[in-house]
């Protein structure tokens, strides 16, 4: 029997089944319902060994990719919008960083531009603003076209989710979607809009997704490697 990888266990009152989660920050986490027999966990991990190995390898590749990425961009390519923004850095006496959006798709950061964390934070705020300008409009257009109404939309910068939908039909979108090709962004928007009708991943849900986006299976596969589109400076 193969050796088990290191893992942590977390009980959740909301969990109905055992769920495995792997992240760069926390490693392998086993989420169990309250009262679950912990002695059964090793057997579950052995059965999921291939998935654990594949996911761990994929995260290792992602870590190497992020570490090799420059901390501050000279340009920002937003594939979803077909835009490429040039980024200039101008040192100044201030102990903060301000961003100015100029004609010709140019961004100028002025101030303490030697402080990488400050610059990254300013760029992330600009990215979230750009996403609110464009992703919300895009979502509303598809909502009308496909007759899938929603209540409201928020824009955030999650680490692992492209989007989510609440029981109240409130949709949350990740501003990092702007780095993805338009076809993948459209799939994510349709996916979340379909959750306004089916708040699960049941057969009825996937039937609705298939009706609205016939090529959804290919999009799902491509989305698994979509982190390669996301620059490291976007990670908070």
C-alpha positions as CSV (number, residue, x, y, z in Angstrom):
1,X,0.0,0.0,0.0
2,X,1.4,3.4,-1.0
3,X,2.3,6.0,1.7
4,X,-0.3,8.6,2.4
5,X,0.6,12.3,1.9
6,X,0.4,14.7,4.9
7,X,-3.1,16.0,5.4
8,X,-5.3,17.9,7.9
9,X,-8.8,17.1,8.9
10,X,-11.6,19.7,9.4
11,X,-15.1,18.9,10.7
12,X,-17.9,20.9,9.0
13,X,-21.5,21.2,10.2
14,X,-22.5,21.9,6.5
15,X,-20.7,18.9,5.1
16,X,-22.8,15.9,4.1
17,X,-20.0,13.8,2.6
18,X,-16.2,13.7,2.8
19,X,-14.5,16.3,0.6
20,X,-10.9,16.5,-0.3
21,X,-9.3,19.9,-1.0
22,X,-5.8,20.7,-2.0
23,X,-4.3,24.2,-2.1
24,X,-0.8,25.7,-2.4
25,X,-1.3,27.3,1.0
26,X,-2.8,24.5,3.1
27,X,-1.9,21.3,1.3
28,X,-4.3,18.4,1.5
29,X,-7.4,19.0,3.7
30,X,-10.0,16.4,4.4
31,X,-13.4,18.0,5.2
32,X,-15.7,15.6,7.1
33,X,-19.2,15.8,8.5
34,X,-19.5,16.0,12.3
35,X,-19.4,12.6,13.9
36,X,-17.7,10.9,10.9
37,X,-15.4,8.0,11.8
38,X,-11.9,9.3,11.2
39,X,-10.5,5.8,11.0
40,X,-12.1,5.6,7.6
41,X,-10.1,8.5,6.2
42,X,-6.9,6.6,5.2
43,X,-8.9,4.2,3.0
44,X,-10.6,7.1,1.3
45,X,-7.3,8.8,0.6
46,X,-5.9,5.6,-0.9
47,X,-8.9,5.3,-3.2
48,X,-8.4,8.9,-4.3
49,X,-4.6,8.5,-4.6
50,X,-4.5,9.1,-8.4
51,X,-6.5,12.3,-8.1
52,X,-4.4,13.5,-5.2
53,X,-1.2,12.9,-7.2
54,X,-2.5,14.7,-10.3
55,X,-3.8,17.7,-8.4
56,X,-0.6,18.0,-6.3
57,X,1.5,17.9,-9.5
58,X,-0.7,20.5,-11.1
59,X,-0.4,22.8,-8.1
60,X,3.4,22.4,-8.1
61,X,3.5,23.5,-11.7
62,X,1.3,26.5,-10.8
63,X,3.7,27.4,-8.0
64,X,6.7,27.3,-10.3
65,X,4.8,29.4,-12.8
66,X,3.9,32.1,-10.3
67,X,7.4,32.2,-8.8
68,X,8.9,32.7,-12.3
69,X,6.5,35.5,-13.1
70,X,7.8,39.1,-12.7
71,X,6.4,40.8,-9.6
72,X,5.3,43.9,-11.5
73,X,4.0,43.9,-15.1
74,X,5.2,46.1,-18.0
75,X,1.9,45.4,-19.7
76,X,-1.4,43.8,-18.9
77,X,-3.1,41.7,-21.5
78,X,-6.8,41.3,-20.9
79,X,-7.7,38.6,-23.4
80,X,-11.4,38.6,-22.5
81,X,-11.7,42.2,-23.7
82,X,-9.0,42.2,-26.4
83,X,-7.1,44.9,-24.6
84,X,-3.4,45.3,-23.8
85,X,-2.4,48.0,-21.4
86,X,1.1,49.4,-21.1
87,X,2.2,50.1,-17.5
88,X,4.6,52.9,-16.6
89,X,6.2,53.4,-13.1
90,X,7.2,56.9,-12.0
91,X,9.0,57.3,-8.7
92,X,7.7,60.2,-6.5
93,X,8.1,61.5,-2.9
94,X,4.8,60.1,-1.7
95,X,4.7,57.1,0.5
96,X,1.7,55.7,-1.4
97,X,1.0,54.8,-5.0
98,X,-1.6,56.3,-7.3
99,X,-2.7,55.0,-10.7
100,X,-3.8,57.1,-13.6
101,X,-5.5,55.7,-16.7
102,X,-4.5,57.4,-19.9
103,X,-5.4,57.4,-23.5
104,X,-4.0,54.7,-25.7
105,X,-4.5,52.0,-23.0
106,X,-1.7,53.2,-20.7
107,X,-1.5,53.1,-17.0
108,X,0.8,55.2,-15.0
109,X,1.7,54.4,-11.4
110,X,3.2,57.3,-9.4
111,X,4.8,57.5,-6.0
112,X,6.5,54.7,-4.0
113,X,6.8,52.4,-7.0
114,X,9.7,50.7,-5.4
115,X,7.3,49.1,-3.0
116,X,6.0,46.1,-4.9
117,X,3.2,45.2,-2.6
118,X,1.7,48.7,-2.9
119,X,1.9,48.6,-6.7
120,X,0.3,45.2,-6.8
121,X,-2.5,46.3,-4.6
122,X,-3.2,49.3,-6.8
123,X,-3.2,47.2,-9.9
124,X,-5.6,44.7,-8.4
125,X,-8.0,47.5,-7.5
126,X,-7.8,48.8,-11.1
127,X,-8.4,45.3,-12.4
128,X,-11.5,44.9,-10.1
129,X,-12.8,48.2,-11.4
130,X,-12.3,47.2,-15.0
131,X,-14.1,44.0,-14.3
132,X,-17.0,45.8,-12.8
133,X,-17.2,48.0,-15.9
134,X,-17.2,45.1,-18.4
135,X,-18.1,41.7,-16.7
136,X,-21.3,43.0,-15.1
137,X,-22.5,44.3,-18.5
138,X,-21.5,41.1,-20.2
139,X,-23.4,39.1,-17.6
140,X,-26.5,41.2,-18.0
141,X,-26.5,40.8,-21.7
142,X,-26.3,37.0,-21.5
143,X,-28.9,37.0,-18.8
144,X,-31.4,38.7,-21.1
145,X,-30.4,36.6,-24.2
146,X,-30.7,33.3,-22.4
147,X,-33.7,34.3,-20.2
148,X,-31.8,33.5,-17.0
149,X,-32.4,36.4,-14.6
150,X,-30.3,37.0,-11.5
151,X,-30.6,39.4,-8.5
152,X,-27.2,41.1,-8.3
153,X,-23.6,40.7,-9.1
154,X,-20.4,41.3,-7.1
155,X,-16.8,41.3,-8.3
156,X,-14.0,39.8,-6.2
157,X,-10.5,38.2,-6.5
158,X,-10.9,34.7,-5.2
159,X,-8.0,32.4,-5.2
160,X,-9.7,29.2,-6.5
161,X,-13.2,30.0,-7.8
162,X,-14.1,31.7,-11.1
163,X,-17.6,32.4,-9.9
164,X,-20.4,31.4,-7.6
165,X,-24.2,31.8,-7.2
166,X,-26.1,32.1,-3.9
167,X,-29.7,30.8,-3.2
168,X,-30.8,34.4,-3.6
169,X,-29.5,34.4,-7.2
170,X,-26.6,36.7,-6.3
171,X,-23.7,36.0,-8.6
172,X,-20.1,36.6,-7.7
173,X,-17.4,36.8,-10.4
174,X,-13.7,36.7,-10.2
175,X,-12.0,39.7,-11.8
176,X,-9.2,37.4,-13.0
177,X,-11.7,36.2,-15.6
178,X,-10.5,39.2,-17.7
179,X,-7.3,37.3,-18.5
180,X,-9.1,34.4,-20.0
181,X,-10.2,33.9,-23.6
182,X,-13.7,35.2,-24.3
183,X,-15.1,31.7,-24.9
184,X,-14.1,30.6,-21.5
185,X,-15.5,33.7,-19.8
186,X,-18.8,33.2,-21.6
187,X,-18.9,29.6,-20.3
188,X,-18.3,30.7,-16.7
189,X,-21.0,33.4,-17.0
190,X,-23.5,30.9,-18.4
191,X,-22.5,28.3,-15.8
192,X,-23.3,30.7,-12.9
193,X,-26.5,31.9,-14.6
194,X,-27.7,28.3,-14.9
195,X,-27.2,28.0,-11.1
196,X,-30.0,30.5,-10.7
197,X,-32.3,27.7,-11.8
198,X,-30.5,24.7,-10.3
199,X,-28.3,25.5,-7.3
200,X,-26.3,22.2,-7.7
201,X,-24.5,20.1,-10.3
202,X,-27.4,17.7,-11.0
203,X,-28.3,16.2,-14.3
204,X,-30.9,18.9,-14.8
205,X,-28.3,21.6,-14.2
206,X,-25.9,20.1,-16.8
207,X,-28.8,19.7,-19.3
208,X,-29.5,23.4,-19.0
209,X,-25.8,24.3,-19.4
210,X,-25.7,22.1,-22.5
211,X,-28.7,23.8,-24.0
212,X,-27.2,27.3,-23.4
213,X,-23.6,26.3,-24.2
214,X,-23.3,23.2,-26.4
215,X,-19.5,23.2,-26.2
216,X,-19.4,23.3,-22.4
217,X,-17.5,20.0,-22.0
218,X,-14.5,21.4,-23.9
219,X,-14.7,24.6,-22.0
220,X,-14.6,22.7,-18.7
221,X,-11.5,20.9,-19.7
222,X,-9.7,24.1,-20.9
223,X,-10.7,25.9,-17.7
224,X,-8.7,23.4,-15.6
225,X,-5.5,24.8,-17.0
226,X,-6.7,28.4,-17.2
227,X,-4.6,29.5,-14.3
228,X,-1.7,29.7,-16.8
229,X,-3.4,32.9,-18.1
230,X,-3.3,34.5,-14.7
231,X,-0.2,36.6,-13.8
232,X,1.4,36.2,-10.4
233,X,0.9,39.8,-9.3
234,X,-2.8,39.3,-9.1
235,X,-2.4,36.9,-6.1
236,X,-3.1,38.8,-2.9
